[in-house]
C-alpha cells in the first residue's frame, strides 16, 4: 500500500457524488474558500458529531430479505469506516456522500431514549424484537462519548422488552451487566461481525473497528455469561477473505458462538465506486 496516496485511518478514500443532487448543481463553501486563500489545510480528516432531531427512532423493516421486523439506529454514518458497508448509501438521504462523509459526519440522535420510551409506553404497541444497528453500528466510537445505546438498553430492561444487537465493537462488554439481566428473561441476542482472522486484512477493510482478537474474546465473554451469540462471517469477499471461511467457522465455534451466518459482499449504489477506488489503492494486484 502506498501510504502517501491514502487517507490514514479511513476506509473510503474519496467522496462520491450524492445521487440526490443534480449533476449540474454546484455549491460554494465560503469557509473552504477562505482556507485555500489563507494557505490552510481545509480537510483535517476529523470526525464531526452532528446532533439531529428525528420524530421517531424505531423503523418498521419492509424488505422481505432482511431478517428483522423492526430496527433502530442511535447514529447515522459510522466511524468504523468498513469499506464494504451497505449502510453507506443511506448517508446520501441526509445530504452527505457515501464515501468519506459517511465516516466523518456522524449524526447523533440524543433523544433516541426518549423516543424509544414513548413508543414502548404506547397502548397500541405490541412487543416485538427491535434490532439495534439495523443500519449502522450502535457501539461505534461515538457511543463511548454519548452512551445512547446504553440508555436504550436500560429502557429495554425496564420494560422487559426483547432486543437484538449487531456490532463489531468490543465496547458492548461495557454493558455486560445489563445484557446479563436481559438474558435472564431471554430478552437479548447478540450478533458479532467477524470478517477475517488476519489483522492486516481487518485493518485495511475495517480501519477503526475492534481487532479480531478482541472480537473473539467478546464472543467468549458474552457466551460465558449466558448471552446467545451469533457470529456474522460478513461479508465474504472473493480473494480477500473467501479462503478463511472454514478457519473463521472453527475459531468462532471454539469461542462459544451458538450459531453463525454469512453474506456475500454487495457493491450496489455508490459502494461500487468507493470499493473500486479503494482496492486499486490498497490491493493493486
C-alpha positions in Angstrom: 0.0 0.0 0.0 1.3 3.5 -0.9 0.6 5.4 2.4 1.2 8.7 0.6 -1.8 8.1 -1.6 -4.2 7.0 1.2 -6.0 8.8 3.9 -4.8 7.3 7.1 -7.4 5.7 9.4 -10.2 5.8 6.9 -11.8 3.2 4.7 -13.1 5.3 1.8 -10.5 7.4 0.1 -12.9 9.8 -1.7 -16.3 11.4 -1.5 -18.6 10.1 -4.2 -21.4 12.2 -5.8 -24.7 12.3 -4.0 -27.2 10.8 -6.4 -30.0 13.0 -5.0 -28.2 16.1 -6.2 -28.5 17.3 -9.8 -25.3 16.6 -11.7 -25.2 20.3 -12.8 -25.7 21.5 -9.2 -22.6 23.2 -7.7 -22.1 24.5 -4.2 -19.6 27.1 -2.9 -18.3 26.7 0.6 -17.0 30.1 1.8 -15.1 28.5 4.7 -13.1 26.2 2.5 -12.5 29.0 0.0 -11.1 31.1 2.9 -8.9 28.3 4.0 -7.5 27.9 0.5 -6.7 31.6 0.2 -5.1 31.7 3.6 -2.9 28.6 2.8 -4.5 26.5 5.5 -5.4 22.8 5.2 -9.1 22.7 4.6 -9.5 19.0 5.4 -8.2 17.9 8.8 -9.7 14.4 8.5 -11.5 14.9 11.8 -14.8 13.3 12.8 -17.7 15.7 13.4 -20.6 14.7 15.6 -23.8 16.4 14.5 -27.0 16.2 16.5 -30.2 15.5 14.6 -33.8 15.5 15.8 -35.9 12.7 14.4 -39.5 12.4 15.3 -39.3 8.6 15.7 -36.5 6.2 16.4 -37.9 2.7 15.6 -38.3 1.7 11.9 -40.5 -1.0 10.5 -38.4 -3.0 8.1 -40.3 -3.7 4.9 -37.6 -5.7 3.0 -38.5 -9.4 2.8 -34.8 -10.5 2.6 -33.8 -8.9 5.9 -34.2 -11.0 9.0 -35.7 -8.3 11.2 -39.1 -6.6 11.5 -38.1 -3.5 13.5 -34.7 -1.7 13.8 -33.3 1.4 15.5 -30.1 3.3 14.9 -28.8 5.8 17.5 -26.3 7.0 15.0 -26.2 7.6 11.2 -22.9 7.3 9.5 -20.2 5.1 11.1 -16.7 5.9 12.1 -15.6 2.3 11.8 -15.1 3.0 8.1 -15.7 -0.5 6.8 -15.1 -0.1 3.0 -17.8 -2.5 2.0 -20.6 -1.3 4.3 -24.1 -1.5 2.8 -25.2 1.4 5.0 -23.0 3.9 3.1 -25.7 4.6 0.6 -28.2 5.7 3.3 -25.9 8.7 4.1 -27.0 10.3 0.9 -30.5 10.6 2.2 -29.1 13.1 4.7 -27.3 15.2 2.0 -23.9 13.7 2.5 -21.6 11.5 0.5 -21.5 7.7 0.9 -17.7 8.0 0.9 -15.6 9.9 3.5 -18.6 11.8 4.7 -20.1 8.5 5.9 -17.1 8.0 8.2 -16.5 11.7 9.2 -20.0 13.2 9.6 -21.7 11.2 12.3 -25.3 12.1 13.0 -26.2 11.7 16.7 -29.8 11.1 17.9 -29.5 12.2 21.6 -33.3 11.9 22.0 -33.4 8.3 21.0 -34.0 7.0 24.6 -36.9 9.5 25.0 -38.4 8.5 21.6 -38.0 4.8 22.4 -39.7 5.0 25.8 -42.6 6.9 24.2 -43.1 4.0 21.8 -42.8 1.3 24.4 -45.4 3.0 26.6 -48.0 3.2 23.7 -51.0 1.0 24.4 -51.1 0.1 20.7 -47.5 -1.2 20.7 -47.2 -5.0 20.6 -43.8 -6.2 21.8 -41.6 -7.5 19.0 -37.8 -7.8 19.0 -36.2 -4.5 18.0 -32.7 -4.7 16.4 -30.2 -2.1 17.4 -27.8 -1.4 14.5 -30.0 -2.4 11.6 -28.1 0.2 9.6 -25.0 1.5 11.5 -23.2 0.1 14.5 -24.7 1.2 17.8 -21.3 0.6 19.5 -19.2 2.7 17.1 -16.7 5.1 18.7 -19.4 7.8 19.2 -21.1 5.5 21.8 -18.2 5.9 24.2 -19.0 9.6 24.4 -22.8 9.7 24.2 -23.9 6.4 25.7 -27.2 6.4 23.8 -27.1 2.7 23.3 -26.6 2.0 27.0 -29.6 4.3 27.8 -31.8 2.4 25.3 -30.7 -1.0 26.8 -31.7 0.2 30.2 -35.2 1.0 28.9 -35.5 -2.4 27.3 -34.6 -3.9 30.6 -37.1 -1.6 32.5 -40.0 -2.6 30.2 -38.9 -6.2 29.8 -38.8 -5.8 26.0 -36.9 -8.1 23.6 -33.9 -6.6 21.8 -31.2 -7.8 19.5 -27.8 -6.1 18.8 -25.5 -6.2 15.8 -21.9 -4.9 16.4 -18.2 -5.5 15.7 -17.0 -3.4 18.7 -15.8 -4.9 22.0 -17.4 -1.8 23.7 -20.5 -3.9 24.1 -18.8 -5.6 27.1 -19.1 -2.3 29.0 -22.9 -3.0 29.2 -22.4 -6.7 30.2 -24.4 -6.4 33.4 -27.5 -5.0 31.6 -27.1 -7.7 28.9 -27.0 -10.4 31.6 -30.1 -9.1 33.2 -31.9 -9.1 29.9 -30.7 -12.7 29.2 -32.3 -13.9 32.4 -35.7 -13.4 30.7 -34.5 -14.5 27.3 -34.8 -10.9 26.0 -31.5 -10.4 24.3 -29.5 -11.9 21.4 -26.2 -10.5 20.1 -24.7 -10.7 16.6 -20.9 -10.1 16.4 -19.5 -9.5 12.9 -16.1 -11.0 12.2 -14.7 -10.7 8.7 -11.1 -12.0 8.9 -8.6 -13.7 11.2 -5.8 -11.7 9.6 -5.2 -8.4 11.4 -3.7 -6.9 8.3 -6.9 -7.7 6.3 -9.1 -6.4 9.2 -7.1 -3.2 9.4 -7.5 -2.2 5.8 -11.1 -3.5 5.4 -12.3 -2.0 8.7 -9.8 0.6 9.9 -11.5 1.8 13.1 -13.0 -1.4 14.4 -12.0 -3.7 17.3 -9.3 -6.2 16.5 -10.2 -9.7 15.5 -8.7 -10.9 18.8 -10.9 -8.6 20.8 -14.0 -9.6 18.9 -13.3 -13.3 19.5 -12.8 -12.5 23.2 -16.1 -10.7 23.2 -17.9 -13.7 21.8 -16.4 -15.8 24.5 -17.3 -13.4 27.4 -20.8 -13.0 26.2 -21.3 -16.7 25.8 -19.8 -17.5 29.2 -22.4 -15.1 30.7 -25.4 -16.9 29.1 -25.9 -14.4 26.3 -26.7 -16.1 23.0 -24.2 -15.0 20.3 -24.5 -15.4 16.6 -21.4 -14.6 14.5 -21.8 -13.0 11.1 -19.0 -14.0 8.8 -19.7 -11.0 6.7 -19.2 -10.0 4.1 -17.4 -12.8 2.3 -15.3 -11.1 -0.4 -13.7 -13.3 -3.1 -9.9 -13.4 -3.0 -9.8 -11.2 0.2 -11.3 -13.4 2.9 -13.1 -16.2 1.0 -10.3 -18.6 1.8 -10.8 -18.1 5.5 -14.4 -19.4 5.8 -13.6 -22.7 7.4 -10.9 -21.2 9.7 -13.3 -18.5 10.8 -16.1 -21.0 11.5 -13.7 -23.1 13.6 -12.5 -20.1 15.6 -15.9 -18.7 16.4 -17.2 -22.1 17.4 -14.2 -22.6 19.8 -15.0 -19.2 21.4 -18.6 -20.2 22.2 -20.7 -18.9 19.3 -24.1 -20.6 19.3 -24.6 -20.1 15.6 -23.1 -18.3 12.6 -24.2 -17.0 9.2 -22.7 -15.3 6.2 -23.4 -12.8 3.5 -21.6 -12.1 0.2 -20.3 -8.6 -0.5 -22.8 -6.4 -2.4 -21.4 -3.4 -4.2 -24.6 -1.6 -5.0 -25.1 2.2 -5.5 -22.1 4.4 -4.6 -20.3 1.5 -2.8 -19.1 0.1 -6.1 -17.2 3.2 -7.0 -15.9 3.6 -3.4 -14.7 -0.1 -3.3 -13.1 0.1 -6.7 -11.1 3.2 -5.8 -10.1 1.6 -2.5 -9.0 -1.7 -3.9 -6.9 -0.1 -6.6 -5.0 1.9 -3.9 -4.7 -0.8 -1.2 -4.6 -4.0 -3.2 -3.5 -3.1 -6.8 -2.5 -6.7 -7.6 
